[in-house]
Amino acid sequence: MKNNMKFQGDVGIIKIEKADKELQWKKMKSGFIVAYGELSGHNHKLVCDPETIIEIAKDERGWFIKKMDDKEVSLVHDSHETQTITERGTYFIPIQREYNEISERRVLD
């Protein structure tokens, strides 16, 4: 079985079958920050060649991307190993959350 999940610290990349129809998709040109490091000041940034055909959307759970060609898309960070997406498809990029009996919050990086 193929692993459809990758992680870079508190940020994941999960291949999914399809995304919600209500999402508002936009074309991505060459890169954008998916998460800011509140403690470290470092960012998790999604980067690709400007010719790559990719669309992005966001909701309260995280980012979604549609990769429509075979060019690489990479998630880069100063303190973590680069994670690369090579397959066409739809991906969800969640930010990990911490839970306890009283509340929940984003994991701080």
C-alpha angles and dihedrals in degrees: 000000000000119000108239095184132079129174135204106187107296094349122086136196113208124178110224134187096237142338131236114286091228094067117114107227125206130183114253116219108193112325151329140191114261096182138012122218103235093190103029099036089227122127136219103226129187110216135180143157111283088241093060113113106229137143127200136201135173138205135165091286098055143273129327126200133192111205109198104177141040098258118115124261116194135199106212133188133168094237103033138063114266113255116211130204113204104160126083114246147085121301135189119214108197127181112227118249132203120224134194133163092277108037150344131235141172116271107254117230 
